[in-house]
Amino acid sequence: MSEQLPSSIPTLVIGAGVHGLSTAWHVAKQGGDVIVVDKTGIAAGASGIACGVVRNNYFQPAMQELMAACVEVWESDPEALHYHGTGYIALGPPAQESDLIEVFERQQRIGYPSELHVGAGEVERHMRSLYADWRAPGLTVCLHEHAGGFAFNRESMFGLADKARAAGARIFPGVEVTGFEFDESGAVRRVNTSQGTVEVEQVVVAVGPWVATLWEMLGLPNRLDVRQPDGTVNKDLPMWTYWYLQEGEVEIDPREFVTADGRTSPVLHVDSDQPLLTDDGKLVTDEPWGVYFKPDRKSIQGGAEPQQVGHEFEVDPYPGGTVDPRFVDMWPASLSHCLGRFEGARQYFRHVRSGGVGAFTVDNFPVFDYMRPNVFVAADSNHGYKMIAVGREIARVLTGEHSSLLHPFRYERFATGDLHPVSHSPYPWS
Ligand SMILES: Cc1cc2nc3c(=O)[nH]c(=O)nc-3n(C[C@H](O)[C@H](O)[C@H](O)COP(=O)(O)OP(=O)(O)OC[C@H]3O[C@@H](n4cnc5c(N)ncnc54)[C@H](O)[C@@H]3O)c2cc1C
């Protein structure tokens, strides 16, 4: 018989994805009494379908510092978290040089292990030392991060759930939050669910792309004014925008995707300004394009640039999209563009549902903040499978501590103009 939902609990977490599970793990580790409710179950959302890339490469200092902390958590138990610390390599054309140099320099300052190669010859030499069949032209900058890599999405979430349970947290699948009851201070006192009402002291909302629904239940505005760093104000912007993130898989033995010394390949992320052609010479695109790919359980997985689907989007049932018809040419062509071993990869493209929807905030960066006196919202703007340390920081904040890692992601920044710097890259996904 399944356990009965308690009628009251000090800390109730909504959502059994990376943020909800990590929060519950750390709250329980601190001795807190915590439950996680999920309308479906563990890994039912974005965390269960993410490509699983763990990287530090972000132009924004606050993102980089947070990601460095996240990598430490991944590295703390690679086996249970199904984490592969293969590293990550970002490559780009001249337009990417200044950003990647800046990212590298900051990595040096914060002690994140990486190396940088600049100039076409240097980049080619480095890549050929790793892959004898490397052949992507026109790349003049290479940031090779020696930490980070990837993890297997669902397995890692089940590993995280085991850790949370072992620490004393309880997880209730099949429990949907349907509303909140507030007191006169605006704090939530009762959480209404499909299985009854729970009295609470603290609530953590970690519902991934379903955030807009919970945001509305909390009575928060779905449009807002955003002050820019120069003092001007952009009026009446939508709080949430949805993008569809396409992913693909080619069924090639992952053992073929190894480096010259036989190790599992780092994640490769290529932004290119070169024409992209199919193996039989047809032009796929002559616009700037980008791709990342990594070994998967039985194949090679990765994605290309996201497509915007707008401000209104139905994310139930999730994920609900299909692969863009052009993607089946584009993605294998980009693998073959980079590595000779992937010539002909098009025929191994797996026609399976792949990818999903992300909910992006008004500035495309996370909001990690108290949005009601006792309700902490973790809305990662779709950056967050890798952000496994956010739950640790939330657990600290719930006990009244300050988190300097989460502070830059407070909601107040939209009113004060204390926004994150925006890169100059022509590749908006980088
Ligand atoms: C195709 C794709 C690829 C991605 N690749 C990467 C990547 O390589 N690296 C990376 O860092 N990030 C990646 N991301 C982003 C990342 O997956 C998300 O940012 C992250 O997983 C969000 O985690 P979460 O815990 O907030 O939410 P989720 O993992 O979505 O979990 C939310 C949970 O809340 C539950 N829920 C929703 N509403 C309710 C309710 N009313 N009551 C109870 N439960 C509810 C859902 O059932 C779900 O299980 C990718 C995203 C997509 C879509």
The ligand as an SDF file (V2000), in Angstrom:
LIG
                    3D

 53 58  0  0  0  0  0  0  0  0999 V2000
   15.0120   18.7920  -24.6920 C   0  0  0  0  0  0  0  0  0  0  0  0
   15.7040   19.4340  -23.5290 C   0  0  0  0  0  0  0  0  0  0  0  0
   17.0800   19.2560  -23.3680 C   0  0  0  0  0  0  0  0  0  0  0  0
   17.7280   19.8400  -22.2940 C   0  0  0  0  0  0  0  0  0  0  0  0
   19.0700   19.6310  -22.1520 N   0  0  0  0  0  0  0  0  0  0  0  0
   19.7150   20.1430  -21.0800 C   0  0  0  0  0  0  0  0  0  0  0  0
   21.0910   19.8840  -20.8700 C   0  0  0  0  0  0  0  0  0  0  0  0
   21.7280   19.1790  -21.6480 O   0  0  0  0  0  0  0  0  0  0  0  0
   21.6920   20.4330  -19.7770 N   0  0  0  0  0  0  0  0  0  0  0  0
   21.0140   21.2220  -18.9120 C   0  0  0  0  0  0  0  0  0  0  0  0
   21.6070   21.7100  -17.9730 O   0  0  0  0  0  0  0  0  0  0  0  0
   19.6950   21.4720  -19.0710 N   0  0  0  0  0  0  0  0  0  0  0  0
   19.0260   20.9550  -20.1250 C   0  0  0  0  0  0  0  0  0  0  0  0
   17.6950   21.2060  -20.2900 N   0  0  0  0  0  0  0  0  0  0  0  0
   16.9930   22.0220  -19.2930 C   0  0  0  0  0  0  0  0  0  0  0  0
   16.6320   21.1840  -18.0600 C   0  0  0  0  0  0  0  0  0  0  0  0
   16.1060   19.9600  -18.4690 O   0  0  0  0  0  0  0  0  0  0  0  0
   15.6340   21.9030  -17.1450 C   0  0  0  0  0  0  0  0  0  0  0  0
   16.0600   23.2180  -16.9450 O   0  0  0  0  0  0  0  0  0  0  0  0
   15.5460   21.2150  -15.7800 C   0  0  0  0  0  0  0  0  0  0  0  0
   15.4840   19.8160  -15.9330 O   0  0  0  0  0  0  0  0  0  0  0  0
   14.3290   21.6900  -15.0100 C   0  0  0  0  0  0  0  0  0  0  0  0
   14.2730   20.9750  -13.8080 O   0  0  0  0  0  0  0  0  0  0  0  0
   13.0930   21.2090  -12.7760 P   0  0  0  0  0  0  0  0  0  0  0  0
   13.4240   20.4040  -11.5620 O   0  0  0  0  0  0  0  0  0  0  0  0
   12.8610   22.6620  -12.6030 O   0  0  0  0  0  0  0  0  0  0  0  0
   11.7750   20.6900  -13.5170 O   0  0  0  0  0  0  0  0  0  0  0  0
   11.3210   19.2930  -14.1510 P   0  0  0  0  0  0  0  0  0  0  0  0
   12.4180   18.3390  -14.2890 O   0  0  0  0  0  0  0  0  0  0  0  0
   10.5060   19.6310  -15.3370 O   0  0  0  0  0  0  0  0  0  0  0  0
   10.3760   18.7160  -13.0320 O   0  0  0  0  0  0  0  0  0  0  0  0
    9.1720   19.3530  -12.7120 C   0  0  0  0  0  0  0  0  0  0  0  0
    8.2230   18.3330  -12.1200 C   0  0  0  0  0  0  0  0  0  0  0  0
    7.0850   19.0510  -11.6040 O   0  0  0  0  0  0  0  0  0  0  0  0
    5.9630   18.2470  -11.7460 C   0  0  0  0  0  0  0  0  0  0  0  0
    4.7750   19.1000  -11.6770 N   0  0  0  0  0  0  0  0  0  0  0  0
    4.4010   20.0580  -12.5730 C   0  0  0  0  0  0  0  0  0  0  0  0
    3.2610   20.6590  -12.1560 N   0  0  0  0  0  0  0  0  0  0  0  0
    2.9140   20.0640  -10.9840 C   0  0  0  0  0  0  0  0  0  0  0  0
    1.8280   20.2420  -10.0700 C   0  0  0  0  0  0  0  0  0  0  0  0
    0.8520   21.1440  -10.2660 N   0  0  0  0  0  0  0  0  0  0  0  0
    1.7700   19.4490   -8.9700 N   0  0  0  0  0  0  0  0  0  0  0  0
    2.7310   18.5190   -8.7350 C   0  0  0  0  0  0  0  0  0  0  0  0
    3.7720   18.3080   -9.5760 N   0  0  0  0  0  0  0  0  0  0  0  0
    3.8600   19.0770  -10.6780 C   0  0  0  0  0  0  0  0  0  0  0  0
    6.1590   17.5500  -13.0930 C   0  0  0  0  0  0  0  0  0  0  0  0
    5.4360   16.3390  -13.1490 O   0  0  0  0  0  0  0  0  0  0  0  0
    7.6730   17.3310  -13.1410 C   0  0  0  0  0  0  0  0  0  0  0  0
    8.0450   16.0170  -12.7410 O   0  0  0  0  0  0  0  0  0  0  0  0
   16.9990   20.6350  -21.3630 C   0  0  0  0  0  0  0  0  0  0  0  0
   15.6340   20.8040  -21.5240 C   0  0  0  0  0  0  0  0  0  0  0  0
   14.9720   20.2090  -22.5820 C   0  0  0  0  0  0  0  0  0  0  0  0
   13.4970   20.3870  -22.7000 C   0  0  0  0  0  0  0  0  0  0  0  0
  1  2  1  0
  2  3  1  0
  2 52  2  0
  3  4  2  0
  4  5  1  0
  4 50  1  0
  5  6  2  0
  6  7  1  0
  6 13  1  0
  7  8  2  0
  7  9  1  0
  9 10  1  0
 10 11  2  0
 10 12  1  0
 12 13  2  0
 13 14  1  0
 14 15  1  0
 14 50  1  0
 15 16  1  0
 16 17  1  0
 16 18  1  0
 18 19  1  0
 18 20  1  0
 20 21  1  0
 20 22  1  0
 22 23  1  0
 23 24  1  0
 24 25  2  0
 24 26  1  0
 24 27  1  0
 27 28  1  0
 28 29  2  0
 28 30  1  0
 28 31  1  0
 31 32  1  0
 32 33  1  0
 33 34  1  0
 33 48  1  0
 34 35  1  0
 35 36  1  0
 35 46  1  0
 36 37  1  0
 36 45  1  0
 37 38  2  0
 38 39  1  0
 39 40  1  0
 39 45  2  0
 40 41  1  0
 40 42  2  0
 42 43  1  0
 43 44  2  0
 44 45  1  0
 46 47  1  0
 46 48  1  0
 48 49  1  0
 50 51  2  0
 51 52  1  0
 52 53  1  0
M  END
$$$$
